[in-house]
Amino acid sequence: MPDTPPRSPKAEQTRQSIIDAAMRLFRTNGYEKATMRAIADEAGVSIGNAYYYFSSKEHLIQAYYDRINAEHAEAAAAALAGTTTFSERLGAVLLAWVDVAEPYHEFAGKFFKTAAEPTSPLSPFSSESEATRLAAIDLHREVIDGSDLKLAKALRAELPELLWLAQMGVVLFWVHDTSDGQQRTRLLVRQAVPLIDRALRLTRLPGVRGLVDDVVGLVRTIKPKP
């Protein structure tokens, strides 16, 4: 977050009240109609106080992303404990995200519509989202490092980001999933993870290594330069 208000108990309570008020208004009135003044009124704070903590609605959505990311990290840590099989670890992390995000599903589409704009600060690829993005990539690195998966060094270095991109695909599917409890998304994860696992284990075969090197080279070519 660009804004860094003091983290006294009262300040944190005010900050969380503003976030909660914004989430309620986004859900009931829609993102476009929820003005900062309306959010401040809903939270019971002055408009100046709301802007003190969040300089725009976009920063409120970034706080929403940060909250989801923190809750996901906590749920994933519990799911990964004592598990060493790669497919179980990856599946646990992806399903933990679906569980954590479920309460926000009814209005998530409005957020992702805005985030899909390439120049939006809400884009998962934006500089404003970098901390959340890197934390998510690190979580996938933890999935790999604690697993039984053996990989070539070059592929292992790129895989956490590739798995995060796969997670973004799951998120996009989830946004459009209208099934009860997003059961279709859960089924997608359960069926896709074993395929990913098998494909990665095949990369150890001598005849496949050249193709893997080509894929890694392609990934490194198209990645944006820091």
C-alpha positions in Angstrom: 0.0 0.0 0.0 1.3 3.5 -0.8 -0.2 4.9 2.3 1.3 3.9 5.6 -0.9 5.1 8.5 0.2 4.6 12.1 -0.6 1.1 13.3 -1.9 2.0 16.8 -4.9 -0.2 17.8 -7.3 2.7 17.2 -5.8 3.5 13.8 -5.9 -0.1 12.7 -9.5 -0.4 13.8 -10.4 2.7 11.8 -8.6 1.4 8.7 -10.4 -1.9 8.9 -13.7 -0.2 9.4 -13.2 1.7 6.2 -12.2 -1.4 4.3 -15.3 -3.3 5.6 -17.5 -0.4 4.7 -16.1 -0.3 1.2 -16.6 -4.1 0.8 -20.3 -3.7 1.8 -20.9 -0.8 -0.6 -19.1 -2.5 -3.5 -21.3 -5.5 -2.9 -24.6 -3.7 -2.6 -24.2 -0.6 -4.9 -21.4 -1.7 -7.2 -17.8 -0.4 -7.5 -18.6 2.5 -9.8 -21.4 4.0 -7.5 -19.5 3.6 -4.2 -17.9 7.0 -3.8 -15.2 7.7 -1.2 -17.8 10.0 0.6 -20.3 7.2 0.7 -17.7 4.8 2.0 -16.7 7.3 4.7 -20.3 7.7 5.7 -20.8 4.0 5.9 -17.7 3.6 8.1 -18.8 6.5 10.3 -15.7 8.6 9.6 -15.0 11.9 8.0 -14.2 12.1 4.3 -10.8 13.5 5.3 -10.1 10.6 7.5 -11.0 8.2 4.8 -8.6 9.9 2.4 -5.9 9.8 5.1 -5.9 6.1 5.1 -6.7 5.5 1.4 -6.1 8.1 -1.2 -8.5 6.4 -3.7 -10.9 3.6 -4.2 -8.2 1.7 -6.1 -6.1 1.7 -2.9 -9.1 0.2 -1.1 -9.3 -2.6 -3.6 -5.5 -3.1 -3.1 -6.3 -3.5 0.6 -8.9 -6.1 -0.3 -6.2 -7.9 -2.4 -3.8 -7.7 0.5 -6.5 -9.1 2.9 -7.2 -12.1 0.6 -3.5 -12.7 0.2 -2.9 -12.7 3.9 -5.8 -15.0 4.6 -4.7 -17.3 1.8 -1.1 -17.5 3.2 -2.4 -18.5 6.6 -4.8 -21.1 5.2 -2.1 -22.4 2.9 0.4 -22.8 5.7 -2.0 -25.0 7.6 -2.8 -27.0 4.4 0.9 -27.6 3.6 1.9 -28.7 7.1 3.2 -32.3 7.0 2.5 -32.7 3.2 5.4 -33.5 0.8 3.7 -34.8 -2.3 3.8 -32.0 -5.0 0.3 -32.6 -6.3 -1.2 -32.6 -2.8 0.7 -29.4 -1.9 -0.3 -27.5 -5.1 -3.9 -28.7 -4.9 -4.1 -27.6 -1.2 -2.8 -24.1 -2.0 -5.2 -23.6 -4.9 -8.2 -24.9 -3.0 -7.3 -22.8 0.0 -7.5 -19.8 -2.2 -11.0 -20.8 -3.4 -12.1 -21.3 0.2 -10.8 -17.9 1.4 -12.2 -16.0 -1.6 -15.6 -17.6 -1.5 -17.3 -14.9 0.6 -16.2 -12.3 -2.0 -17.4 -14.2 -5.1 -20.7 -12.3 -5.6 -19.0 -9.0 -6.3 -15.5 -10.2 -7.4 -16.4 -9.8 -11.1 -16.7 -6.1 -10.7 -13.2 -5.9 -9.3 -11.7 -8.1 -11.9 -13.4 -6.1 -14.7 -11.4 -3.1 -13.5 -8.3 -5.2 -12.9 -8.3 -6.5 -16.4 -7.5 -3.0 -17.7 -3.7 -3.2 -18.5 -3.1 0.3 -17.1 -5.1 -0.2 -14.0 -3.2 -0.1 -10.6 -5.5 -3.0 -9.7 -4.0 -5.3 -12.4 -2.2 -8.2 -10.8 0.8 -7.3 -13.0 1.0 -3.7 -12.0 3.7 -2.1 -9.9 1.1 -1.3 -7.2 0.3 -5.0 -6.9 4.0 -6.1 -6.9 4.2 -6.9 -3.2 1.1 -9.1 -3.3 2.2 -10.7 -6.5 5.7 -11.6 -5.2 4.2 -13.0 -2.0 1.9 -15.3 -4.0 4.9 -16.4 -6.2 6.9 -17.1 -3.0 4.0 -19.3 -1.7 4.3 -21.4 -4.9 8.1 -21.6 -4.3 7.3 -23.0 -0.9 5.0 -25.5 -2.5 7.9 -26.7 -4.7 10.7 -26.5 -2.1 8.8 -28.6 0.4 7.7 -31.3 -2.1 9.2 -34.5 -3.6 9.4 -32.9 -7.1 12.8 -33.2 -8.8 13.4 -30.6 -11.6 16.1 -29.2 -13.7 17.6 -26.1 -12.1 16.4 -23.7 -14.8 12.9 -25.0 -14.8 12.8 -24.9 -11.0 13.8 -21.3 -11.0 10.9 -20.3 -13.3 8.2 -22.7 -12.0 6.9 -20.6 -9.1 5.9 -17.8 -11.4 4.4 -20.2 -13.9 2.4 -21.8 -11.1 1.2 -18.3 -10.1 0.1 -17.7 -13.7 -1.8 -21.0 -13.5 -3.4 -19.8 -10.3 -4.5 -16.6 -12.2 -6.2 -18.9 -14.7 -8.0 -20.6 -11.8 -9.1 -17.2 -10.5 -10.5 -16.1 -13.9 -12.4 -19.4 -14.1 -13.7 -18.8 -10.5 -14.9 -15.3 -11.3 -17.2 -16.8 -14.0 -18.2 -19.9 -12.0 -21.8 -19.7 -11.0 -22.0 -23.2 -9.5 -22.9 -23.6 -5.8 -19.8 -23.0 -3.7 -17.9 -22.7 -7.0 -17.8 -26.5 -7.2 -16.8 -26.4 -10.8 -13.6 -24.4 -9.9 -12.8 -27.0 -7.2 -13.3 -29.8 -9.8 -11.0 -27.9 -12.2 -8.3 -27.8 -9.5 -8.6 -31.4 -8.6 -8.4 -32.6 -12.2 -5.8 -30.1 -13.4 -3.2 -30.6 -10.6 -2.4 -34.3 -11.3 -1.9 -33.3 -15.0 0.5 -30.6 -14.0 2.3 -33.0 -11.7 2.7 -35.7 -14.4 3.9 -33.2 -17.0 6.5 -31.8 -14.6 7.8 -35.2 -13.7 8.2 -36.1 -17.4 10.6 -33.2 -17.8 13.3 -35.5 -16.2 13.2 -37.8 -19.2 16.3 -37.3 -21.5 14.1 -36.9 -24.6 12.1 -34.1 -23.0 14.9 -32.0 -21.6 15.7 -30.1 -24.8 12.0 -29.1 -25.1 12.1 -27.9 -21.5 15.1 -25.8 -22.2 13.3 -24.2 -25.1 10.3 -23.5 -23.0 12.4 -21.9 -20.2 14.2 -19.8 -22.8 10.8 -18.6 -24.2 9.6 -17.7 -20.7 12.7 -15.7 -20.0 12.4 -13.9 -23.3 8.9 -12.7 -22.8 9.1 -11.8 -19.1 9.2 -8.1 -18.5 12.6 -6.8 -17.5 12.9 -5.5 -13.9 
